[in-house]
Amino acid sequence: MLGIGAPVIQAPIGSAVTAELVAAVSAAGGLGMAALTWSGVARSAELIRRIRALTDRPFGANLVLAFPIGDILEVCLRERVPIISTFWGDPAAVHDRIRTGGAMHVHTVGSVAEAARAAEVGVDVIVAQGVEAGGHVRGHTSTLTLVPAVADEVGPIPVVAAGGIADGRGLAAVLALGAQAAWIGTRFLTATEAATHGIYRQRIVDARVDETTYTTCFDVGWPDAPHRVLRNDTLRRWEQAGSPAAPHRPGEGDVIATGPGRQCLRYEDLPPLPGLSGDVEALALYAGEAAGLVHDVQPAAEIVHGIVSQASAIRSLGRGTQRRERR
């Protein structure tokens, strides 16, 4: 349906997404996904055209329905983006526009009830996001439980698994659970093409599997939206103070990092980007539990090929075991 050869979709990792990352994933056989919600109309059109100049393979654009995205959706459809991904809201709000505009509609859910609603609306592909996922997290159920439950609920609509997947072992596991592809974010934060600050990238590479937390700490710019991040000084200070609500948090309103034309506030929903200086480690270090499985920095194509190769070997081994048992 998506026109891809590898069951790997690069999650829309917010400001860290670049045209080069999207194009590299798609050119490697997966599906690259641009994050356009906060890009503005002109920047979105520029990014889409840049991706198309870099690859002739399918790619997608992600839009967060909690924000006004009508103008950007119009740009995506005018530029003939083949796949539109939506998140954090009722897909019915945009489904008809997406389908009449000639694109496929992919929607991310965090529960079986949300999946049932997406199926009722008529979306083409449903992404089941487990609570292990990094960045903003919709539900409370683990990937291991949510994926088969969603697959049972919405079949034959294809299901993609998100949350806790960083290598071929995770891909093989979710394929066994009933997913048809994996939605992978944290691993691609360490791709050489990603716009991640060096300190942020190193924190992911050094992370343990127990080093993330599900929180509402970094909510300036996106309130009432739980998320998973690596633990840092901002989070620790907030927790030690008893996790007070804004505006009573320690260091509320402090400018902790700066960049060209940019001041970054403590508790802002902005990850560390290249070009920022200051206490960048105290910004929102979005990452999933799978950060503990990420140990190096690689080009996106090598990441895709490595994941697919490892998953193929595991699945081939499993088929060989089944054949021996039948004998």
Secondary structure, DSSP 8 states (H G I E B T S, - for coil): ----SSSEEE---GGG--HHHHHHHHHTTSBEEEE-TTT-HHHHHHHHHHHHHH-SS-EEEEEETTS--HHHHHHHHHTT-SEEEEESS-THHHHHHHHHTT-EEEEEESSHHHHHHHHHHT-SEEEEE-TT-SEE---SS-HHHHHHHHHHHHTTS-EEEESS--SHHHHHHHHHTT-SEEEE-HHHHTBTTS---HHHHHHHHH--TT-EEEES---BTSTT--EEEE--HHHHHHHHTT---TTSSTTTT-EEEEETTEEEETTBS----TT-EESGGGS--B--GGGGG----B-HHHHHHHHHHHHHHHHHHHHHHHHHHH-
